[in-house]
Amino acid sequence: MIDVAPAGDDPRPVPAVPRLLLIGAAVALTGFHLALVFSGLVPNLVARPLHLALILPWILIWPERTSAGWSRIVGIVLGLAGIAAAIWVALNADRLADQYGFVETPAQYVVGAILLLSVIVAAQRAIGWPLPMVALAALAYAAWGQHVPGQFGHAPLPPASLMGTLTLAEGGIFGQLTGVSVGVVAVFVIFGAVLNAGEAGQGFMNLATAAAGRLRGGAGKVSVLASALFGSISGSASANVASTGAVTIPAMIRLGYPRRIAAACEAVASSGGQIMPPLMGAGAFVMVELTGVPYSGIMAAALLPALLYFIVVWFGIDAYARRFDLQGLPADQHPARRDVIVTSLFFLVPFTVLLGAMFGAGFTPQYAAALAIISAALLLLTGADLRFDPARTAMRLDQALIGAARQVSVIAAIILCASIIVGVLAITGLGVKITSLILSVSGDMLWPALLLTALACLILGMEVPTTAAYVICVSVAGPALTGMGLGTLQAHLFVFWFALLSTITPPVCGAVFIAAGMAAENWLRVALTAMALGIGLYLIPLGLIAHPALIAVAAEPGAALAAALWVGAGCVTISYALIGARTALRTSMLLLLGGGLIFWPAVLAAF
């Protein structure tokens, strides 16, 4: 559900682990999170530490790939120690709640240190050093920030209070963000893993090919539809490229697409997964907690901007198709009608259960997702041939369980590490100070503050995963933006979209790297093409500031559609200026026209 890349020190596989042990641990992890949905309230200081205890083995003890020798030994030892410490917290939850965030014994200092170290190392093993380095810097600031001169220093923090708040209470690694990971994110990740283990992925490809394969530039347009559908359950640009790209990139190259365009089409289409309802990646569930807006409200607000993004990409591909005379897929590559109908049911049925339970029956998102998981798991009993094959079913259940456990663990490692940073921001007051800095540097003017925030999101997004970049940026810049008059959801969506830019923007552009490798093309050529093709990713968040009604489709559908027409027309015009216009004068005129269509309300307000 979130865009991550393995960060092992060595590509060699780990020593074999008994399969039954892995399956048992996966059943425990998935069963625990589903049981939380059905069993009612469980104290936070019980559920969240157990969540940590269940994810640590998959990162530190049974990673997919790691280095041998001391690194592996350290991972195992730290993993076991972290599991023991987390279980100790869960078993002593009532006692710790009475301590009000203070450490009382030396043994509790040891437990806290183990928890911090295991979380940081788990994040490093899962996604690399950038996010853990930010967390370490935050901890150093909390411990010694009283020596920082000027307004960015803080009062001395008692060690007992600092350690207790971050590790033994609900103000750090067991804080609000971890609660989102436990209660909502994990359930939706399990849902996506179960869908992916069956015929749903093939259903996406068949439906997309049937809908767009015959059109001009058909292979590229198939990648847009397939990636929009697949991304709605994976939420990961890299996973999206690796799955749909394995089909669409070779097809585009065979049909005459230049390699840079074939790779860019897939990278850009795949980058929309984290903004496409209904799942939208882990960031959407974090947004629910931070804004207080129900998940249905987040989905409604995000729908039109997400559709605009894919529409702009669609028109960009069409401009390339006209320019290079790219035809549709040949008839022999179109799926049979029966295959389209049958395989589509493998994702339509669970999606219908999910959306019907949420909007029809009024269930919570996590309860609706749990029901959808049950329906998707039942569909693993059969395939496109509509027959029961015990061996195939067992293989798919194995894939669903192991895949869910690994994905939940990686996302949880990210969120737990980001929780350290958010906890330090709250304890030290640094977030308020950075907000004040943004206000002063921007001169209390909205658009300069937006550009500063966008730059910070882009830079941070190059170093840490999207969800972590969003959480950190919105923690420090969100209050400044809302203080200047933006709505809370408007500010959060703006930050979230700009945290996505690093998927296609050099120098760190994970989706581009993968797509370029699959197309055997220079990654920088692919990145430059992707930036032109994905221009909506840069413009639409600015458009939702200029046209606030764009995210108000539930309350004002007419105004929202009108705003979508202005923003969409402007983005398509700018896309054509960058791709289809072949003279400097024509390009310049179209850029001005497109900018005017998007930003005319802001220009009028300035005068």
C-alpha positions, 0 to 999 in steps of 0.5 A: 500500500505504500511505495517502498523499496527493499534496503538490504545490504546484500541481495543474497537470500536469507537461509531457508525458514520452515514454511510452516513457521512463516505461515503460522506467523502470518496467520497470527499477524493477519488473525490478530488484526482481523480479530481487533476489528470484530472483537471490539475495543482493546486498550491502545497500550495492548493492541499497539505493542502487540502490533509491533511484536508481530511485525518485527520478525518479518523485518529483523528475523525473517527478512526477504533479503539481508546480509549474512554474518553479524548483520543477520545475528544483530537482526535476530537478537534485536528482533527477539529483544524488541518482541519481548519488550513490546509484549512486556508493555502490553502485559503491563499496560494498566500499570504503565497508564498510571505512570503518566508517561514517566519511566520509574525504574532502570529496567523500564529505561532498558525496555524503552531503549530496546523499543526505540532501537528495534523500531529504528533498525526495522525501518532501516532494514525495510526502506534504507537509512534516510527516515531512520536518520531523521528519527535519530536527528529528532531524538538527538534534538529532544535530548540536547536541544536545550543547547541550541541557541535562539528560538529553535532551542527548547527547555531541558526535558527530564530523561524519565519523561522523554523516554516514557512519553516516547516508548511507554505511553501513547505519545511516541512509537505507540501514538496516534499514527501507530493506532492508524497502522493497527486499526485501519492500514493493516486491514486494508493491506491484507485486503489488497494482498488477498486480492492480488493472490487471486485473479483480480490482477488479471481481471484489471488487465483484461478489463483495461485491454478490452476498454482501451486496447483498440484505441490509438496508442492503445497499449499506453492507454491500457497501462493507464486504466490497468494502473488506476485499477491495480493501484487502487488496491496496491497503493504502491507505484513500484509494485504497480510498475513491476506488475502491470508494467511486466505486460504493458511495457513490452507490448508498447515497445512491440507496437513501436513506442519509443522505449523512453515513452513506454517506460514513462507511460507506465511509471506515470500511470502507476504513480497515481495508485496512492491518490486513487480511491477507494484505498489510496495507500496508507496515507489516506488512513493517516489523513483520516486520523489527523483531520478527523474527516471520515474515510468516506469524506476523504474518498469523496474529496480525492476522487475528482483530482485523481480522475483528473490526473489519469485523464491528463495522462490519457491525453498526454499518451494520445498526444504521443500517439499522434506524434509517433503514429502509434496504433492500438493493440492487434486483435490477437492480443485482446482478451475474449469477452468471457475472460473479461467478464469472469476475471473482472468478477474477482475484483468487482465482487470484493469491491462491491462488498467493500463499498456496499458495507461502507456506504450502504450499510454504514459500517466503519471502513475497517469492518467493511474491509474485513468483510471484503477480505472474507469475500476475496478469500472465498474467491481464492477457492476458484480461478478463471476456469471456475473449478476448484483446485486444492493445490492452487487454492493452497498456493494462493492462500500461502501467497496471500498470508505471506504477502499480507504479513510482509506488506503490513510489516514494512508499512508498520516499520515506516509508521512506527519510525515516523511516530518517533519524529512526530512525538519529538515535534510535539514534545519539544514544540519544534513543529510550532516553531517551524510553522512560525518560520514558514509564516514569517518567510512567506510574509503571511502570504498563501502562495509563497507559503504553498511553494515553500511547503511544496519544495519541502515535500519534494525534498523530503519525499526524495528521502523517505516514503510518501506516507512518512513525508506527508506526515512530517510535512503536514505536521510542521506546515499544515498549521501554517497553511490552515492559519492562512485560510485553507481548509484542513482537508484542502491543506492535507491533500495539497501536502499529500500530493506533493509528497508523491512527486518523488516517484517521477521527479529526479534525482530519486524517482523509484517508479522511473528507475524500475520502468526504465530497467524494464524498458532497457532505457536511460533512466534520465530520459525516462524521467524527463518524459515522465515529468511532461506526461505526469504534469498533472501531479505538479499542477492539480494540487495547485488547482485544488487551492485555486478552485476549492470546490474541486474537493467538495463533490459531496457537498457541491457536485455542480461547483466541483464539476465546474472546477474540475473542467477548469483545472482539467482543461488547463492541465490538458492544454499544458500537457499538449504544450509540452508534448504535442506542440512543436514550435516555441511560439505555440508552446508558449501560448498554450502554456499561458492559456493552460495556466490561465485556465487553472489559476484565474481565480487566484489572479482575480483575487490578487487584483 
